Amino acid sequence: MSKKLREIIGELKTRRIIGSTEVTVDSLVTDSRKVTGNSLFACIGGSRVDGHEFADQATRAGAAALLCERPVDVDGVVTQVVVEDVRRALALVSSRFYGNPSSELKVVGVTGTNGKTTTVHYVRFILEAWGRPAGIMGTLGHRIKDSVKQGPFTTPAAPELQGYMRRMVEQGLRYCIMEVSSHGLALSRVDHVNFDLVAFTNLTRDHLDFHGTWASYRAAKMLLFGIGDKGRSLGENRRAVVNVGDETGREIADLTPFPTLTYNLTGEADVQGRISELSETGTSLDVAYKGKMVALHTKLRGRMNAENVLAAFAIATALGVENKAIQAGIANLKAVPGRMEFIEGPGRRAVVDYAHTPDALERLLDDVRQISKGKLICVFGCGGDRDPGKRPEMGVIAGRFADIVIVTSDNPRTEDPLKIIEEIEKGLVPDVRYEVIPDRSEAIHRAVTLSARDDIIVVAGKGHEGYQIIGDTRIHFDDREVVNRAFGVIADAKA
């Protein structure tokens, strides 16, 4: 794809343009190492590096233009488009470069602390049952038909996001269902996406290492619902689906200027749910909407998945999907990788889950406790270079629900794993039975060794992730693989 620079900057408010806007742009790049001839290089400032420092490298690699917040000295001739905010400008430029693809799709954005991934997958399966397959973007990868590409972010950077949507259009898809992270909102990744429907699941403590305060985190989520910063372009005709069983959700429902459909698993709302069965084989609930009752069943277990089902029902209803397709789609989803994923072992089971916040861990352990016939053994840690305040909170929760707690490493990154563990231990009261095993593989094997028939081992924090980040190095590590190996050792010992 090629366009003249003047075409893609369009109505962009600039401070200054140095050079010609008649240059041809073939790609949009935020990493100077990926610049090729005729790239537009966006000089984005980050917490560790400033893209302006790599402008000369990008120019020497053949960049046709720079998008920057101040003029830069470079060795060579290159057009410089100087703007007030590169991230916001890049979102507009990306949309124009790819021909505003969101205007050719029905775009649904799901935000919240927990439940985004599962809800998005439920909606995908519902739309497939309705005969309208959708592309998805989120934590488990970005799917266009049978192609799935993994990315570093739940919500991709603007050039990648707009590029994915253009490919969805080219492949005949008419729906895009995406997880919208607080980072994606705060960093303008989703600016100039024409959302048709936006949904809110819940809000609990997370990402305070990035946002700084609860208020800032909360404010970022509210942007998707037209609350707060009025400078964003996220779709003028958005409709909202909001969980009013959540305190922040109730405030969003009161403040959003958009038509809203509310849902609630425990109280009054437009869409009301009641769990009729929680079992080892799945979850059933009755949903009341406009005086009619709809029975839904999912193979996914637990109360938290019942809430995700209700969110998906409300979203699908707002999209006009018929009830039969909703029921079929929800029934068709058998599992979501790393989301309360059960692994069968010799006379016992393990649950691998992405739960890495206090609320998510509490919901997970509460659900597992209700179906466990034996002991509940919990293996977990906390990520390094992330919000340290949640560490003792998660220790308290693990000690309250589990019979045995094994504290280990998650992704320590550049922090000392033992320091992270010490902070978790502050929440473990003296009468809690727990062990500290920093090596995550050893910790999982120890949990399996301690287990007996009918016990359930919960391995929390990493879920679908197939890696562990130690220092600045990413190594292969998959909780599910380690659990299966440990179960194999137990089975061999019993043979």
C-alpha positions in Angstrom: 0.0 0.0 0.0 1.4 3.4 -1.0 0.0 6.9 -0.5 1.3 10.4 -0.7 2.2 12.0 2.6 -0.3 14.8 1.9 -3.1 12.2 1.6 -2.5 10.6 5.0 -1.9 13.8 7.0 -5.1 15.3 5.6 -6.7 17.5 8.3 -4.0 16.7 10.9 -3.2 19.7 13.0 0.5 20.4 12.6 2.9 22.8 14.3 5.2 22.8 11.3 6.0 20.8 8.2 9.6 20.8 7.0 10.0 19.5 3.5 7.7 18.2 0.8 4.4 16.4 1.5 4.5 14.9 -2.0 6.8 12.1 -0.9 5.4 8.5 -1.1 4.8 6.6 2.1 4.7 2.7 1.9 4.6 1.8 5.6 4.1 3.3 9.1 6.8 2.3 11.6 7.4 3.0 15.3 10.6 0.9 15.5 13.6 2.4 13.7 15.0 -1.1 13.1 12.0 -1.9 10.9 12.3 1.1 8.7 12.5 0.4 5.0 12.5 2.7 2.0 9.6 5.2 2.0 8.5 4.4 5.6 7.0 7.1 7.8 8.8 6.8 11.2 6.8 8.0 14.2 9.1 9.4 16.9 7.2 8.1 20.0 8.4 9.0 23.4 8.4 6.1 25.9 9.2 5.4 29.5 12.7 4.1 28.6 13.6 5.5 25.2 12.5 8.5 23.1 11.9 7.8 19.4 13.3 11.2 18.5 16.7 9.8 19.4 16.4 7.3 16.6 15.2 9.7 13.9 18.7 9.9 12.3 18.9 6.0 12.2 15.5 5.9 10.5 16.5 8.5 8.0 19.6 6.6 7.0 17.5 3.5 6.6 15.4 5.2 4.0 12.5 6.8 5.9 10.5 9.2 3.6 9.0 11.2 6.5 9.2 11.6 10.3 6.2 12.3 12.6 7.7 14.1 15.5 6.9 16.6 18.3 10.0 18.7 17.7 12.3 19.2 14.7 15.3 16.8 14.7 18.7 17.0 13.3 19.3 14.2 10.8 22.0 13.3 8.3 20.0 13.5 5.1 16.9 14.9 3.5 13.6 13.8 5.0 10.2 15.5 5.5 9.4 16.3 9.1 5.7 16.6 10.2 5.8 18.3 13.6 2.8 17.8 15.8 1.7 18.4 19.4 1.1 14.7 20.2 2.7 12.0 18.1 0.5 9.2 19.4 -2.7 11.0 18.6 -1.4 12.1 15.3 -0.3 8.5 14.4 -3.8 7.2 15.1 -5.3 9.6 12.6 -2.5 9.0 10.0 -2.9 5.2 10.4 -6.6 5.3 9.8 -6.2 7.4 6.7 -3.3 5.3 5.4 -5.4 2.2 5.6 -8.5 3.9 4.2 -10.5 4.1 7.5 -11.3 0.4 7.6 -13.4 0.6 10.7 -16.1 2.5 8.7 -16.5 -0.7 6.7 -16.9 -3.0 9.8 -19.2 -3.4 12.7 -16.7 -2.8 15.5 -17.3 -4.0 19.1 -14.9 -2.9 21.8 -14.9 -4.7 25.2 -13.1 -3.1 28.1 -12.8 -3.9 31.8 -10.2 -5.4 34.2 -11.4 -9.0 34.0 -13.5 -11.0 31.5 -12.5 -9.2 28.2 -10.9 -12.2 26.6 -13.6 -14.7 27.3 -16.4 -12.3 26.5 -14.8 -11.5 23.1 -14.6 -15.2 22.3 -18.2 -15.8 23.3 -19.3 -13.0 21.0 -17.1 -14.5 18.2 -18.8 -17.9 18.5 -22.2 -16.3 18.7 -21.6 -14.4 15.5 -20.4 -17.5 13.8 -23.5 -19.4 14.8 -25.5 -16.5 13.3 -23.6 -16.9 10.0 -21.5 -13.7 10.4 -17.9 -14.6 11.2 -15.8 -11.9 12.9 -12.2 -11.0 13.2 -10.9 -10.6 16.7 -8.1 -8.7 18.4 -7.0 -9.4 22.0 -4.7 -11.0 24.5 -4.8 -14.4 22.8 -3.8 -13.0 19.4 -5.3 -11.2 16.5 -7.5 -13.6 14.4 -8.6 -13.1 10.8 -10.4 -16.2 9.7 -8.0 -19.1 10.3 -4.9 -16.9 10.7 -3.9 -15.9 14.2 -1.0 -13.6 14.8 0.4 -13.1 18.3 1.3 -9.6 19.4 3.0 -7.9 22.4 -0.1 -5.9 23.3 -3.8 -6.8 24.0 -4.7 -3.7 21.9 -2.2 -3.3 19.1 -0.5 0.0 18.3 -2.5 2.2 15.8 -0.7 1.2 12.6 -1.0 -2.6 13.3 -4.6 -2.2 14.6 -5.7 -0.3 11.4 -3.8 -2.8 9.3 -5.5 -5.8 10.8 -8.9 -4.2 10.3 -8.1 -3.5 6.6 -7.2 -7.2 6.1 -10.5 -8.2 7.8 -12.4 -6.1 5.2 -10.3 -7.5 2.3 -11.1 -11.0 3.5 -14.8 -10.3 3.5 -15.4 -10.0 7.3 -17.9 -7.5 8.4 -17.5 -7.7 12.2 -14.5 -6.9 14.4 -14.6 -7.8 18.1 -11.7 -6.4 20.1 -10.4 -6.2 23.6 -9.7 -2.5 24.5 -7.1 -2.2 27.2 -6.6 0.8 29.4 -3.1 1.2 27.8 -4.8 1.2 24.4 -7.1 4.0 25.5 -4.5 6.1 27.4 -1.9 5.8 24.5 -4.4 6.7 21.8 -4.1 3.3 20.0 -7.8 3.1 19.3 -8.3 6.8 18.4 -10.1 7.1 15.0 -11.7 3.6 15.3 -15.3 3.9 14.5 -16.8 1.8 17.3 -20.4 0.7 16.8 -20.8 -0.9 20.3 -18.6 -0.6 23.4 -19.0 -2.9 26.4 -17.8 -2.7 30.0 -17.3 -5.8 32.2 -15.9 -4.6 35.6 -13.1 -2.6 37.2 -10.7 -3.8 39.9 -7.2 -2.9 40.8 -4.7 -3.4 37.9 -2.0 -1.6 36.0 -1.4 1.1 38.6 2.3 0.8 37.7 1.4 2.5 34.4 -1.6 4.7 35.4 -0.2 5.8 38.7 -3.6 6.0 40.5 -6.9 4.2 40.6 -8.6 7.4 39.4 -6.3 7.6 36.3 -6.9 3.9 35.5 -10.7 4.4 35.9 -10.7 7.5 33.7 -8.9 5.7 30.9 -11.6 3.0 30.8 -14.3 5.7 30.8 -12.9 7.3 27.6 -14.5 4.5 25.6 -17.9 5.6 26.8 -17.5 9.3 25.9 -16.7 10.3 29.5 -13.7 12.6 30.0 -11.4 13.6 27.2 -13.5 15.1 24.4 -10.6 15.1 21.9 -10.9 11.5 21.0 -12.6 10.2 17.9 -14.1 6.8 18.8 -17.4 6.7 16.8 -20.1 9.3 17.1 -23.0 6.7 17.1 -21.7 4.3 19.7 -24.0 2.2 21.8 -23.0 0.9 25.2 -23.4 -2.3 27.1 -22.6 -1.9 30.7 -22.4 -4.2 33.8 -24.3 -2.3 36.5 -23.4 -5.0 39.0 -20.1 -3.1 39.2 -19.7 0.2 40.9 -17.8 1.8 38.1 -20.3 0.3 35.6 -23.2 2.1 37.4 -21.3 5.4 37.1 -20.6 4.8 33.4 -24.3 4.0 32.8 -25.3 7.3 34.5 -22.7 9.4 32.7 -22.3 8.1 29.2 -24.1 10.1 26.5 -24.7 7.0 24.4 -27.8 4.7 24.4 -27.1 2.0 26.9 -28.2 -1.6 27.6 -27.4 -2.6 31.1 -26.8 -6.1 32.5 -26.5 -7.6 36.0 -26.0 -11.1 37.4 -27.2 -10.1 40.9 -29.7 -7.3 40.6 -31.8 -4.9 38.5 -30.8 -4.2 34.9 -32.2 -4.4 31.3 -30.7 -7.9 31.0 -30.8 -9.9 34.2 -29.2 -13.2 34.8 -29.6 -15.9 37.4 -27.3 -18.9 37.8 -29.3 -22.1 37.7 -26.4 -24.6 37.9 -22.7 -24.5 38.7 -21.1 -27.9 38.2 -18.0 -29.6 37.0 -19.5 -30.0 33.6 -20.3 -26.3 33.0 -22.6 -23.4 34.0 -26.3 -22.8 33.3 -28.1 -19.5 33.7 -31.5 -18.1 33.0 -31.6 -14.7 31.4 -34.5 -12.3 31.5 -34.9 -9.6 28.8 -38.0 -7.7 27.9 -40.3 -10.0 29.7 -38.9 -13.2 28.1 -36.6 -15.9 29.7 -33.7 -17.5 27.8 -31.9 -20.5 29.1 -28.1 -20.5 28.4 -25.5 -23.2 29.0 -21.8 -23.0 28.7 -19.2 -25.7 29.1 -17.0 -23.2 30.9 -17.2 -23.4 34.6 -17.7 -20.9 37.4 -19.5 -17.8 38.4 -17.1 -15.6 36.6 -17.9 -17.3 33.3 -21.6 -16.9 34.0 -20.9 -13.1 34.1 -19.0 -13.3 30.9 -21.9 -15.2 29.3 -24.3 -12.5 30.4 -22.1 -9.8 28.9 -21.9 -11.7 25.6 -25.7 -12.2 25.6 -26.2 -8.4 26.1 -23.7 -7.5 23.4 -25.2 -10.0 20.9 -28.7 -8.7 21.8 -27.6 -5.1 21.1 -26.2 -6.3 17.8 -29.6 -7.8 16.9 -28.6 -11.5 17.1 -31.5 -13.9 17.5 -31.7 -16.0 20.7 -31.1 -19.3 19.0 -27.8 -18.2 17.6 -26.8 -16.8 21.0 -27.6 -20.1 22.7 -25.8 -22.1 20.1 -22.7 -19.9 20.1 -22.3 -19.9 23.9 -22.8 -23.7 23.9 -20.2 -24.1 21.1 -17.3 -22.5 23.1 -15.6 -25.4 24.8 -12.6 -23.6 26.3 -10.6 -20.4 26.3 -6.8 -21.1 26.5 -5.5 -20.2 30.0 -8.9 -19.1 31.3 -9.9 -21.6 34.0 -8.4 -24.3 31.8 -8.7 -27.7 33.4 -6.0 -30.4 33.0 -6.8 -33.9 34.1 -4.2 -35.8 36.1 -4.1 -39.2 37.9 -7.1 -38.9 40.2 -6.7 -35.1 40.5 -6.9 -32.0 38.4 -5.2 -28.7 37.8 -6.6 -25.4 36.7 -4.4 -23.0 34.8 -5.6 -19.4 34.8 -4.4 -16.0 33.8 -5.7 -14.5 37.1 -3.0 -11.9 38.0 -5.1 -9.4 40.0 -6.6 -9.6 43.5 -10.1 -9.7 42.2 -9.4 -12.3 39.5 -7.6 -14.6 41.9 -10.4 -14.3 44.4 -13.1 -15.1 41.8 -11.0 -18.0 40.5 -10.3 -19.6 43.9 -13.9 -19.1 45.0 -15.2 -20.9 41.9 -12.7 -23.8 42.3 -13.4 -24.1 46.0 -17.1 -24.7 45.2 -16.4 -27.7 43.0 -13.4 -29.2 44.8 -14.0 -32.4 46.7 -10.5 -32.4 48.2 -7.8 -29.9 49.0 -7.2 -26.8 47.0 -3.5 -26.1 46.4 -2.6 -22.7 44.9 0.6 -21.9 43.1 1.1 -18.2 42.2 3.4 -15.3 42.1 3.3 -11.6 41.0 4.9 -9.9 38.0 8.0 -7.7 38.4 8.1 -4.1 37.4 4.4 -3.9 38.0 2.1 -2.6 40.7 3.7 -3.8 44.0 0.6 -2.8 46.1 -1.4 -5.8 44.9 1.2 -8.4 46.1 0.2 -8.6 49.8 -3.5 -8.4 48.8 -3.1 -11.5 46.6 -1.3 -13.2 49.5 -4.3 -12.6 51.8 -6.7 -14.0 49.2 -4.6 -17.1 48.4 -4.4 -17.8 52.2 -8.1 -17.4 52.7 -9.2 -19.8 50.0 -6.4 -22.4 49.6 -5.5 -25.2 51.9 -1.9 -25.0 50.7 -0.2 -22.0 49.1 3.0 -22.2 47.1 4.5 -18.8 46.4 6.7 -18.7 43.4 7.9 -16.4 40.5 5.7 -15.1 37.8 7.5 -12.9 35.3 10.0 -11.2 37.6 11.4 -9.1 34.8 14.1 -6.8 36.2 13.1 -7.2 39.9 14.6 -9.6 42.4 12.1 -12.6 42.5 12.8 -13.0 46.3 11.9 -9.4 46.9 8.5 -9.9 45.1 7.9 -13.0 47.1 8.7 -11.2 50.4 6.0 -8.7 49.6 3.5 -11.4 48.8 4.3 -13.1 52.2 3.2 -10.0 54.0 -0.3 -11.0 53.2 0.1 -14.6 54.4 -0.9 -14.8 58.1 0.9 -17.3 60.4 -1.8 -20.0 60.4 -1.7 -20.3 56.6 0.2 -23.3 55.3 2.5 -22.1 52.6 5.9 -22.8 51.0 8.2 -20.5 49.0 9.7 -22.1 45.9 11.1 -19.4 43.6 11.6 -21.7 40.6 8.2 -21.9 39.0 8.7 -25.4 37.5 9.8 -26.8 40.9 6.8 -25.1 42.5 4.3 -26.7 40.2 6.0 -30.1 40.7 5.9 -29.6 44.4 2.2 -28.8 44.3 1.5 -32.0 42.3 3.6 -34.0 44.8 1.6 -32.6 47.7 -1.7 -33.4 46.1 -3.9 -36.4 46.7 -6.9 -38.0 45.0 -9.7 -35.4 44.4 -7.5 -32.4 45.0 -7.4 -29.5 42.6 -4.2 -27.6 41.9 -4.6 -24.0 40.8 -1.7 -22.5 38.9 -2.5 -18.8 38.5 -1.0 -15.7 36.9 0.3 -16.7 33.5 -2.5 -18.7 31.8 -2.0 -18.9 28.1 1.5 -17.4 28.2 4.1 -19.6 26.7 7.1 -17.7 28.2 8.6 -16.3 31.4 10.4 -13.0 31.5 13.5 -13.0 33.6 15.5 -9.8 33.5 15.2 -8.7 29.9 15.2 -12.2 28.6 12.1 -14.1 27.5 12.4 -17.9 27.9 10.0 -20.6 26.9 7.7 -21.6 29.8 4.2 -22.9 29.7 2.3 -23.7 32.9 0.2 -26.3 31.1 3.2 -28.1 29.8 4.8 -28.2 33.3 1.6 -29.4 34.9 1.3 -32.3 32.4 4.9 -33.3 32.9 4.4 -33.3 36.7 1.2 -35.3 36.3 3.2 -37.8 34.2 5.7 -38.2 37.0 2.9 -39.0 39.4 1.3 -41.4 37.0 4.6 -43.2 36.4 5.2 -43.5 40.2 1.8 -45.1 40.6 2.3 -47.5 37.7 
